[in-house]
């Protein structure tokens, strides 16, 4: 049934999301069976005892693997793909995209039923299944997908390299055993010893010895028996080339990964030492120096960073909003005045929250201070203390908030916008704050929400006995006056901008006129000088003519 008939029947066509959890889990399953073939087939070809002893297990796993590969091909023909940022789920396009890819050719060749050759060779020749190894791109796809989605990419990268290294050593060990069987076990000191040799007859010992020998060659550790035959020399040379071109690359990647593991720690220590050297160079004092050290130790042990905004700066606004909603929305909705507010207002507010960290003993706010921010406690404990700073009235923990009334301009509030309590950090406290300016900026776009928040604030103040109804009416007119003053202030600023523009244009025009006058003055001066020169020449000529006439006379 095609897509049109599926829609006609009222069913949506099945499409697999390439970034979804279902596809990711299936990739792991498919990759596991592909790795099984890569490890098991060559091992069964080389060590015949393993093939014979566990034949039912191998046959079962072989055909389960084939079934998984077949299902995987069906799912790949229904895997969606991204086009211009949109997920394409058209069945025909998904199928054509997969069929025209090189992946389909490899998958189809890997599923050729070469097991039918068992009828001629017998079931103890798994070499007929070597075409199953053509699905190796599935391993790379799975590893890339897991590395992208895991929370520990560096650790997974190390695990991935270990798998690649062991797979290479495993294949090399199997080839060494096959070459030893071809030459003859125990024929010289380089090949595997004869099975009759005590301690070398068991299958486990055979495999481990070959793994050990393969590791010695590929890692160029040394203590390798000297090759005596041409085939042995060729094997060693090929292994050395693999070591130079492949193994060296893998080990280089391992070194870079190990170095990058400590990169964040090294950067942190560099910043810490820079600040510590500055404090000591300025001779600020041991007490401040100790606090600086304790502060950085706390950041290091708790894996915190002060650059949260810098980390998210490169993300588009929509993604930053989504992250902020997941982090802050539940906390914001706990605040009494923000309950039942429209979602658009809350989404704008979560982008305005800013992180702040306080050290032990720091005052977040003091009684009587002007309230410009409200706070949400992400982690830590804060104490409501008396003026002496010792007596505690209450302790605020994770998820608590305070200061929400002071950032609202509520007419009739007896406390005004002043803090009504001393809040002090007991230990290191991780808070988020929302400033009054940011709240007012958001409320300009949601005037109805602003009126609702004001009414909620009045209700809270009334319950606390901090709302003066007479003062509320008295402050209504000043509140309107303040709005009028803000409007006039905006008009004055616009006029100032216009006047400044006119002055700039006047100065520019004045400069141009002065420049033109200077040019005209230079021209007139030059012309006058030229005219005076001509008059002087004419006078000289007249005098000379008169003198000639007198001589003639």
ROKE-762584 format. One record per residue (C-alpha): x, z, y. Coordinates in steps of 0.05 Angstrom, whole numbers. Layout:
REM ROKE-762584
X/Z/Y;
...
//
This chain:
REM ROKE-762584
0/0/0;
31/-21/67;
27/15/133;
-36/-21/157;
-75/-4/94;
-50/68/98;
-75/74/169;
-141/42/148;
-147/94/94;
-136/149/145;
-68/170/119;
-4/171/160;
55/134/128;
108/179/99;
172/180/141;
231/226/132;
259/258/195;
335/249/192;
345/314/232;
293/355/195;
305/412/147;
274/374/88;
323/317/94;
382/364/104;
366/404/41;
356/340/1;
423/314/25;
457/376/-2;
424/364/-70;
444/291/-72;
515/307/-50;
521/360/-104;
505/310/-159;
551/258/-128;
608/309/-129;
590/325/-201;
602/253/-221;
667/250/-182;
694/313/-217;
663/306/-286;
671/233/-305;
746/229/-298;
754/297/-331;
712/275/-391;
750/210/-396;
817/246/-396;
802/309/-437;
763/284/-496;
752/354/-524;
711/372/-463;
667/311/-474;
656/326/-548;
643/401/-543;
592/397/-486;
560/330/-501;
487/353/-494;
502/386/-427;
537/324/-401;
481/277/-422;
429/322/-391;
467/326/-325;
481/252/-326;
408/232/-329;
386/285/-280;
438/256/-234;
411/186/-244;
340/211/-229;
365/245/-165;
400/180/-144;
337/140/-156;
294/188/-115;
348/188/-61;
342/112/-55;
267/117/-47;
275/170/7;
328/130/43;
280/72/47;
232/119/83;
283/153/128;
267/145/201;
320/125/252;
329/134/327;
319/76/374;
325/88/449;
317/162/436;
252/153/397;
242/164/322;
221/99/289;
173/112/230;
149/42/216;
152/34/140;
171/-39/142;
228/-29/192;
255/31/155;
255/-7/89;
288/-69/118;
340/-27/154;
361/6/89;
360/-57/47;
403/-95/97;
455/-39/100;
519/-36/58;
495/31/32;
439/-3/-7;
488/-49/-42;
531/10/-64;
470/51/-86;
442/-7/-125;
508/-19/-161;
513/55/-176;
445/54/-210;
461/-4/-258;
445/25/-327;
515/18/-355;
497/73/-404;
468/18/-448;
540/4/-468;
537/68/-507;
504/26/-562;
571/-10/-572;
623/42/-551;
589/106/-572;
568/165/-529;
639/193/-524;
661/140/-474;
637/164/-406;
682/112/-373;
621/66/-373;
591/110/-318;
647/98/-268;
599/57/-225;
564/123/-206;
624/138/-162;
602/84/-114;
556/134/-81;
615/168/-47;
588/155/24;
534/205/8;
587/260/7;
612/242/77;
540/239/104;
524/308/76;
587/340/102;
578/311/171;
505/334/173;
521/405/150;
579/411/198;
534/391/255;
479/440/238;
518/500/213;
532/560/257;
604/563/230;
631/492/238;
705/512/235;
696/551/171;
657/494/139;
711/445/161;
763/486/123;
717/488/61;
708/412/66;
783/400/68;
793/447/9;
742/405/-31;
778/340/-13;
846/369/-31;
822/397/-97;
787/331/-114;
852/294/-102;
893/343/-144;
840/340/-198;
842/264/-204;
918/264/-202;
920/316/-258;
873/275/-301;
916/212/-291;
977/253/-309;
944/274/-374;
923/202/-390;
993/177/-376;
1021/231/-421;
973/210/-476;
994/137/-467;
1069/153/-470;
1060/206/-523;
1053/281/-516;
1120/316/-519;
1161/251/-520;
1205/276/-463;
1208/334/-413;
1164/300/-362;
1100/287/-401;
1052/340/-425;
1080/379/-485;
1055/364/-555;
990/399/-574;
1026/431/-633;
1070/469/-585;
1047/542/-584;
1005/556/-522;
992/483/-504;
936/465/-552;
875/495/-516;
833/452/-470;
835/503/-415;
911/507/-418;
916/431/-417;
874/426/-354;
909/482/-317;
978/456/-334;
960/387/-308;
930/417/-245;
995/457/-235;
1039/396/-246;
996/353/-199;
1000/406/-145;
1076/409/-151;
1082/334/-141;
1031/326/-85;
1056/385/-45;
1129/366/-59;
1144/438/-76;
1200/420/-125;
1217/442/-195;
1189/377/-222;
1217/352/-288;
1259/290/-280;
1223/225/-297;
1255/185/-354;
1211/123/-362;
1189/67/-316;
1116/90/-319;
1136/160/-301;
1178/136/-242;
1119/95/-218;
1072/154/-223;
1118/199/-182;
1130/145/-129;
1055/133/-121;
1044/208/-115;
1097/213/-61;
1064/157/-23;
997/193/-28;
1031/255/-3;
1060/219/57;
999/180/80;
940/221/55;
961/291/39;
1001/298/103;
940/278/143;
897/329/108;
948/385/117;
954/365/191;
879/373/198;
883/441/164;
937/462/214;
895/439/273;
834/475/247;
873/539/237;
900/533/307;
832/521/337;
804/583/302;
846/626/349;
837/581/409;
780/622/439;
819/687/428;
882/659/460;
843/635/520;
809/703/526;
877/740/523;
906/693/575;
850/709/624;
855/783/608;
930/785/620;
922/748/685;
872/798/712;
912/857/686;
976/831/719;
939/822/784;
913/894/783;
982/921/768;
1016/876/819;
970/902/874;
981/974/851;
906/987/852;
912/1049/807;
912/1071/736;
838/1089/736;
817/1018/756;
868/990/707;
838/1030/650;
768/1007/668;
791/934/669;
822/942/600;
759/976/572;
716/921/603;
754/864/569;
757/902/504;
682/908/506;
673/834/519;
722/817/463;
692/863/411;
620/844/427;
635/769/431;
605/764/500;
622/715/554;
609/714/629;
606/638/630;
537/629/601;
514/585/658;
577/542/653;
564/531/579;
494/504/591;
509/467/655;
521/400/621;
453/401/585;
394/364/616;
341/406/651;
292/398/594;
340/426/542;
362/483/589;
288/499/598;
276/499/523;
336/545/511;
315/592/567;
244/595/540;
268/615/471;
314/668/500;
272/698/556;
199/679/548;
179/738/504;
214/787/550;
182/757/612;
112/760/582;
120/835/570;
121/848/645;
52/871/667;
48/827/729;
67/764/690;
17/772/634;
-34/715/628;
4/674/680;
3/599/671;
58/571/627;
87/526/682;
101/587/726;
136/624/669;
178/562/651;
202/558/723;
218/633/725;
259/634/661;
307/583/692;
318/631/750;
341/690/707;
414/707/716;
457/750/669;
491/813/695;
535/863/659;
544/936/680;
599/985/660;
587/1058/640;
566/1099/700;
549/1039/745;
486/1045/787;
440/986/779;
399/1010/838;
393/1073/880;
332/1107/908;
315/1081/978;
354/1016/970;
319/951/990;
294/918/926;
316/846/922;
316/837/846;
279/858/784;
315/870/718;
304/859/644;
346/898/594;
373/852/541;
420/902/509;
443/972/527;
413/1037/555;
397/1055/627;
379/1125/652;
331/1143/707;
371/1199/741;
362/1248/798;
400/1244/863;
456/1286/832;
469/1230/782;
467/1278/722;
395/1299/710;
359/1246/668;
284/1235/674;
278/1178/625;
320/1128/586;
305/1054/585;
325/1013/524;
326/941/499;
267/900/524;
249/946/582;
243/922/654;
239/952/723;
236/933/796;
179/884/790;
138/913/848;
194/912/899;
203/836/895;
130/824/914;
106/829/986;
45/872/972;
8/896/1034;
-9/970/1032;
49/992/988;
72/1061/1008;
141/1048/980;
147/981/1013;
204/943/982;
247/1004/973;
271/1030/905;
236/1092/882;
287/1116/830;
361/1117/813;
378/1073/753;
446/1083/722;
479/1050/662;
496/1097/605;
543/1050/569;
556/976/577;
489/943/593;
471/870/589;
415/853/637;
379/793/665;
356/795/737;
304/755/777;
315/754/853;
260/758/905;
283/692/935;
277/656/868;
208/685/856;
183/665/925;
211/595/915;
172/587/851;
109/617/880;
109/564/936;
94/514/882;
42/559/849;
3/591/907;
-55/611/862;
-7/647/816;
22/682/877;
-46/710/896;
-58/732/824;
9/768/821;
-6/803/886;
-72/828/859;
-39/853/795;
13/888/837;
-41/922/877;
-75/946/814;
-9/975/788;
5/1010/854;
-66/1038/855;
-56/1068/786;
10/1099/810;
-23/1125/874;
24/1084/917;
-28/1037/950;
-54/1054/1020;
-119/1015/1031;
-118/1027/1106;
-47/1004/1111;
-66/944/1069;
-116/921/1121;
-68/936/1177;
-14/896/1145;
-59/837/1131;
-53/811/1203;
24/820/1206;
27/783/1140;
-10/724/1171;
34/731/1233;
95/727/1189;
69/663/1158;
57/635/1228;
127/655/1250;
156/620/1190;
117/557/1207;
141/559/1279;
211/572/1256;
209/509/1214;
183/469/1273;
238/496/1318;
290/477/1266;
262/407/1263;
265/401/1339;
336/427/1338;
354/373/1288;
323/319/1332;
358/345/1395;
424/347/1357;
414/276/1335;
398/254/1407;
460/289/1433;
502/255/1381;
473/187/1399;
485/203/1474;
557/221/1461;
568/159/1420;
537/114/1474;
577/149/1528;
642/136/1490;
624/63/1482;
608/55/1557;
673/89/1577;
712/44/1530;
680/-18/1560;
695/7/1631;
768/17/1613;
772/-53/1585;
739/-82/1648;
786/-42/1692;
846/-69/1655;
819/-140/1662;
806/-133/1737;
875/-101/1747;
908/-159/1711;
869/-210/1751;
885/-176/1817;
959/-173/1799;
958/-247/1782;
924/-264/1848;
975/-223/1888;
1031/-261/1854;
1001/-328/1872;
994/-307/1946;
1067/-285/1948;
1090/-352/1919;
1048/-390/1971;
1078/-350/2029;
1149/-364/2004;
1135/-438/1999;
1108/-439/2071;
1170/-404/2099;
1216/-453/2064;
1179/-512/2095;
1184/-483/2165;
1259/-472/2158;
1269/-545/2138;
1229/-569/2198;
1273/-530/2247;
1336/-559/2218;
1310/-629/2227;
1293/-614/2297;
//
